[in-house]
Amino acid sequence: MPYIPPLSFAPVVSTDVSLYRSGYPMPLNYAFIRDQLHLKTVIYVGDKDVSEEYQTFLNEQNIAYHHLHVDSCRDSDFSRHVDAVLRLVLDKRNYPILIHSNKGKHRVGVVVGIIRKLLQGWSTTGIYQEYGNFSGGSKGEVDLEFITMFETELIVKRDLIPDYVKTRKKS
């Protein structure tokens, strides 16, 4: 049986830990997820309820599932949800991680853009280009503005931070 990754699947980080992005996994993707990714955590940034079939798969694979219910980055709670994602991503005990939205374009694009900006030190140009590649060229000006303007004051345990994260020292 061939392995079929979810829609818009791509690695975000594959160093000491693995972080992936995608659209909503379907049953034909489960073998790929199970046999190739060996996930510990799935973070769903979206507006659908989890299907019974998907929940069963996650339970059988002992994958921790976090659903952050948002329609778009225009939601008043979106900043709080991004902080929740960052808390999970900044704890190496949660890896490997898959972050997905419905189609793997806009919501997950914003989350990955913020990870690129805050944790990896990417330039705005690189973030916008990657966002455009996954969104099919539709720019999503509101999404890009959200990424650009987003800031956080998260406090996390330094010894749990994955090695790929560029940490800033307090002055």
Phi, psi and omega in degrees: 000129181286151176272131181237112179287160177296162176309137177058029180289138173197149172287143173260317179219135173216072177243246177287343179224165179238128178232128183236162176230153177189179167274181184297121181294140177251165181307326180291349177265348188298321179296319177300312181298313182295310190271336184254326187261328180051051186293148169256329187220138170239133177241118179254119177253095184189185188247000179269153170282149179293135178288153179299320181297316179294317179299319178298315178301312180299317179297315180298327181270000181057044179260125176292133184242127178237118180252116176255102188283104178220148175272317180196178179288355175282345179299140182297333182269002188299320179300318179296320179294321178296319176301320179297318177298314181299321177301318179292317182291331182275012177238106186297346177291344182272354185274153356290148184235140168244125173253126178222158171239200182288311182246356179077026183249278193281301183297312178292331176297321177294313181299314180294321177301320179290321175299315179300316183291303189279323187261335184245350177072027179292155174284156177301321180301313179296320179296314180296321179295314179297317178303313179297322179298319182276334181272002178076025178092342178289121192291324181059061184307322179296318179297314182294323177295320178300313179301312183298318186272345186295132172220157180216160177238036181299143173242123181227161178285122183302323184287351178260354183286130177299152184297334183288345184283129175276111182268149177254133177277142175287139179265000000 
